[in-house]
Amino acid sequence: MNLIFTRKHLLAVMLLLHVIVFGQVTFTDSNLPIVIINTDIDPETGQPTEIPDDPKVWADMKIIYHTDGTRNYMTDQDNADFLDYDARIKIELRGSTSQWLEKKQYGWTTYDNDGNKQKVSILGMPSQNDWILNGLAYDATLMRDYLIYNLSREMGQYASRTQYCEVIINGNYRGLYVLQEKLKDDSKRINIEEITEDDNSGANLTGGYITKADKTTGGDPVAWVMASDAQDTDFIHELPKPEDVTEEQNVYIHGQFTALETAAHNDNAGLEDGFPSIIDVPTFVDFMILNELSSNVDAYQISTFFHKDRGGKLRAGPVWDFNLSFGHDEFGDRSHPDIWQFDNGDNEGPRFWKELFENAEFKCYLSRRWNTLTAEGNTLSYNNLSDFIDETVDLISEAAAREQLRWGTVPNHPAEITSLKSFISERIDWITDNVGTFSACADVELPSLVINRINYHPGETEEFPESDDLEFIEIRNTGAETVNLTGVYLSELGISYQFQANATLEAGEWLFLASNPEVFEQRYETTAFDKFERNLSNSTQRLVLADGFGNIIDEVEYDDDSPWPDADGNGSYLLLTDTSLDNSLASSWTAVAEGSLSIENFTESAKLVLYPNPVSNILLVRANTDITGINVYDIYGKLLLSVSPTAINAEIDFSVYQSGIYMVNITTGQGTTSKKVIKK
């Protein structure tokens, strides 16, 4: 009780110290975007409406941004050429303890002039309507959140995109902010299927969910509580919202966490029923790495998000809220370079974090990932982090001086940066010395599985008018032994599938995963192995086939733009011309007519020869049917030549091109094939 009493009083004292206003700033221009917000006039006072915690109030917003990198001026606010945004918003305060500060944080939604929510791109970020102005509360480095979110994305895990800016509200300079994305379901944010109140059974019940471990100060009810060795952890529904979640949905997603809790407690790393069958191991590993690197005080207990897509595994993240980290704790002394945050006696979160770390297999993958990321030249190496910090300092140093003048919270920014770097150096060394070895998982044997065919945008016909129902992926076993598919799954968000325990694929055989197995069988007269959830993108998408621990077996990122073969809604699908080729290259694929899925179809299309290659002068093209089109592209995708020979033989004069790599697309009656040609 005495400790709790002391902390509460310390918190009150610290917050009172933070509400001292230093003074106004004469502000005319900035190297950063300028955000100008003017709330509507309150008819009762005749003054601009105060921004409350809730509900949001109407305002006009302008964002001044010179896209060429030149300075932004307040006088540009009436020049449409320099306005990144100029429309209506609704805005409110956000945050918990940060609301005690004079400098507020804000959440806001974009609207059109008719009062309808409008998704827009802000400062180059993908279109959405919900945004945040992060006031960098309690962070004298002015970059803790910014640093971690950028590192997360560089590691391949989504985190809120960010842009520094300076903010004016109702004529009052409010200082340096980070304009960033609000965490929500969206194909460009948390890429999961939105769950509705009608999704209460079958595959629809399995996602998508966003759940958080957090404080209850926002007023949302606690969904369930999980035990900890320090203090219990409250879980709150984020998607669906607490007022929308059904009993079936609550039971289902709660069950995923209790299954994880049980598996971790029982040290069960089995692919069939252990924690790898429940969670996406790489996201849990990366989540722990970033929270431990930063020694984040709030990690695991509060501001801790999870998400689960329809048909997919439970995933940790996105990372959130790092203002109390890297040795800084405004309300205590809990961020140190020589302690695990999941075992610090305070904000430890549910026991499964510690028990996962204590599991030999999980810890091995954590160590492997940590040592890879911190190797010289990689994302979390000290030199890389130091360089990124220096670049950020250069970006915000001008605004940091104004921040100090306005609020008095950054009295010695260079010293803060020195301290941040010193902490990072010490922290990297300590974790490296204490995370253990990864020799047991250094060289994992992976099955010989290849993503061999992709029908991402099938052609529509009168008989089959729904393109989405005709999508499929073929997976082929190119090895000499039967593969046990237990634990194998599609790990990249966008589509979801996890093979059932003890499913097998014999040597040389293949299987089809289809978006709609019934329609697939009607259309292609072939039985699909199973159904994947959601749909393939009609433009570009990364597909990753992984084992139960997330080791990548095969991956491909297709595209509907050249030099990829044209299989975009024209009655063709992508086929790997040889399973030994690198399927990340467009030249390894051909476009094949959808009429048949037989191997003979590929054999015919393969009767296409280009020689000599490398070529100096004339490239000869030979096919077994008439060549109806030839396109030549440079390495940047620029079209250099387009001809229609209408013959089985053709010649291309390469003497006019410089030495380098070119892509040649050849179209015949069997489809379009893309080939890489080297000009000597």
Helices and strands as residue ranges (DSSP letters): H 2-18, E 29-30, E 34-39, E 57-64, E 72-73, G 74-78, G 80-82, E 83-94, G 97-100, E 105-111, E 130-134, H 144-154, E 162-169, E 172-181, G 202-206, E 209-213, E 224-226, E 233-239, H 247-265, G 275-277, H 281-293, E 304-308, E 314-316, G 341-343, H 351-358, H 360-373, H 382-407, H 413-434, G 439-441, E 449-455, G 467-470, E 472-477, E 483-484, E 489-490, E 497-498, E 504-505, E 510-514, H 517-524, E 530-531, E 540-546, E 552-559, E 572-576, G 586-588, E 589-593, H 599-605, E 608-611, E 618-627, E 629-634, E 639-643, E 647-653, E 660-668, E 671-679
